[in-house]
Amino acid sequence: MDLNFDGKVVQITGAGSGFGRAAAMKFRDAGAKLVLSDINKKGLEETIALLDLDESRAIARPCDVSNPDEVAKMTTAGIDHFGALDIAVNNAGVAHGLMRTCDISLRDFDHIMAINVRGVFLCMQQELQQMTAQGQGVIVNVASVAGLIGAPFLTAYAASKHAVVGLTKSAALEYARKNIRINAICPASCYTPMVDQVLQGDKGEKREQDIANNIPMGRLGTADEIANGMLWLCSDQNSFTTGQALAFDGGMTAT
Ligand SMILES: NC(=O)c1ccc[n+]([C@@H]2O[C@H](COP(=O)([O-])OP(=O)(O)OC[C@H]3O[C@@H](n4cnc5c(N)ncnc54)[C@H](O)[C@@H]3O)[C@@H](O)[C@H]2O)c1
């Protein structure tokens, strides 16, 4: 299957690391023009350096997705520069350490919700205005298997990812007749800096084995496997899919 994004304008949040960076590399290889953002300026600069593209193909705008002004500026900058917004990957997100529900502080809960839920909501609002005006667009929101099933010791994270699935399905129904497709991807644990953090420490190896044992394929995924799924979901070859929360999870949610 030829996934060609020649000339398409693709905006990716959280592009300074993990899935966002992997997606940026694959969209570059498929010919897209890139609007990349991240709250982490250093990570964003590293991604831009890796891409090795000039401003005719990629721009970087630091942005905190929980801040409405910054989200509006980032989206406007891309539209002003490239003249359109064809595809948006709302990927920026944070997790919290493993702990029981009673031990999660209100501060941490609000922080997770502000980035994972409010961030996706704010990005979608900006993207949908432009896509409606253009008469076409594709959005992929990055949820998690923790948006489909319960995730013990990750309650706030799981609640935020269930909310991303709710935002995705509801908006998809609203915009289905406006030629805008909106889907979510729901990965199981993959090797990215987010999960590396969880695996750090003397229990890391055991934890990694525990996570792998919980996945029917017996292993964690990779950022490349998730980025491949993002491109496939966004491509014109996948023109009849909207409102779905698709698991990329080595079989985890099939059990
Ligand atoms: N890695 C996994 O196993 C896994 C599984 C399921 C879902 N996810 C989701 O995938 C997405 C990407 O995660 P990842 O694994 O690549 O993690 P990562 O930590 O490697 O990358 C996340 C990026 O988001 C950025 N970010 C954090 N807060 C931000 C904010 N307020 N505004 C803008 N950017 C911000 C970070 O700086 C970072 O560059 C997240 O939404 C995460 O919840 C990850």
PDBQT file of the ligand as one rigid body, heavy atoms in Angstrom, charges set to zero:
ROOT
HETATM    1  N1  LIG A 301       4.753   5.032  25.155  1.00  0.00    +0.000 N 
HETATM    2  C1  LIG A 301       3.673   4.332  25.427  1.00  0.00    +0.000 C 
HETATM    3  O1  LIG A 301       3.760   3.174  25.827  1.00  0.00    +0.000 OA
HETATM    4  C2  LIG A 301       2.305   4.919  25.224  1.00  0.00    +0.000 A 
HETATM    5  C3  LIG A 301       1.211   4.040  25.222  1.00  0.00    +0.000 A 
HETATM    6  C4  LIG A 301      -0.051   4.560  25.008  1.00  0.00    +0.000 A 
HETATM    7  C5  LIG A 301      -0.220   5.902  24.781  1.00  0.00    +0.000 A 
HETATM    8  N2  LIG A 301       0.848   6.747  24.777  1.00  0.00    +0.000 N 
HETATM    9  C6  LIG A 301       0.605   8.159  24.500  1.00  0.00    +0.000 C 
HETATM   10  O2  LIG A 301       1.366   8.524  23.360  1.00  0.00    +0.000 OA
HETATM   11  C7  LIG A 301       1.637   9.913  23.395  1.00  0.00    +0.000 C 
HETATM   12  C8  LIG A 301       3.116  10.141  23.162  1.00  0.00    +0.000 C 
HETATM   13  O3  LIG A 301       3.817   9.528  24.217  1.00  0.00    +0.000 OA
HETATM   14  P1  LIG A 301       5.309   8.998  24.101  1.00  0.00    +0.000 P 
HETATM   15  O4  LIG A 301       5.317   7.620  24.611  1.00  0.00    +0.000 OA
HETATM   16  O5  LIG A 301       5.863   9.290  22.767  1.00  0.00    +0.000 OA
HETATM   17  O6  LIG A 301       5.964   9.891  25.262  1.00  0.00    +0.000 OA
HETATM   18  P2  LIG A 301       7.180  10.905  25.262  1.00  0.00    +0.000 P 
HETATM   19  O7  LIG A 301       7.301  11.344  26.664  1.00  0.00    +0.000 OA
HETATM   20  O8  LIG A 301       8.337  10.297  24.571  1.00  0.00    +0.000 OA
HETATM   21  O9  LIG A 301       6.645  12.106  24.348  1.00  0.00    +0.000 OA
HETATM   22  C9  LIG A 301       5.617  12.967  24.771  1.00  0.00    +0.000 C 
HETATM   23  C10 LIG A 301       5.938  14.373  24.290  1.00  0.00    +0.000 C 
HETATM   24  O10 LIG A 301       4.877  15.243  24.709  1.00  0.00    +0.000 OA
HETATM   25  C11 LIG A 301       5.475  16.449  25.152  1.00  0.00    +0.000 C 
HETATM   26  N3  LIG A 301       4.604  17.181  26.058  1.00  0.00    +0.000 N 
HETATM   27  C12 LIG A 301       4.368  16.923  27.369  1.00  0.00    +0.000 A 
HETATM   28  N4  LIG A 301       3.576  17.865  27.891  1.00  0.00    +0.000 NA
HETATM   29  C13 LIG A 301       3.302  18.737  26.894  1.00  0.00    +0.000 A 
HETATM   30  C14 LIG A 301       2.537  19.915  26.812  1.00  0.00    +0.000 A 
HETATM   31  N5  LIG A 301       1.903  20.421  27.864  1.00  0.00    +0.000 N 
HETATM   32  N6  LIG A 301       2.456  20.555  25.615  1.00  0.00    +0.000 NA
HETATM   33  C15 LIG A 301       3.128  20.071  24.530  1.00  0.00    +0.000 A 
HETATM   34  N7  LIG A 301       3.875  18.971  24.551  1.00  0.00    +0.000 NA
HETATM   35  C16 LIG A 301       3.963  18.311  25.718  1.00  0.00    +0.000 A 
HETATM   36  C17 LIG A 301       6.776  16.016  25.835  1.00  0.00    +0.000 C 
HETATM   37  O11 LIG A 301       7.680  17.102  25.950  1.00  0.00    +0.000 OA
HETATM   38  C18 LIG A 301       7.238  14.911  24.917  1.00  0.00    +0.000 C 
HETATM   39  O12 LIG A 301       8.098  15.404  23.911  1.00  0.00    +0.000 OA
HETATM   40  C19 LIG A 301       1.140  10.407  24.764  1.00  0.00    +0.000 C 
HETATM   41  O13 LIG A 301      -0.123  11.004  24.601  1.00  0.00    +0.000 OA
HETATM   42  C20 LIG A 301       1.033   9.128  25.566  1.00  0.00    +0.000 C 
HETATM   43  O14 LIG A 301       0.097   9.234  26.604  1.00  0.00    +0.000 OA
HETATM   44  C21 LIG A 301       2.122   6.288  25.001  1.00  0.00    +0.000 A 
ENDROOT
TORSDOF 0
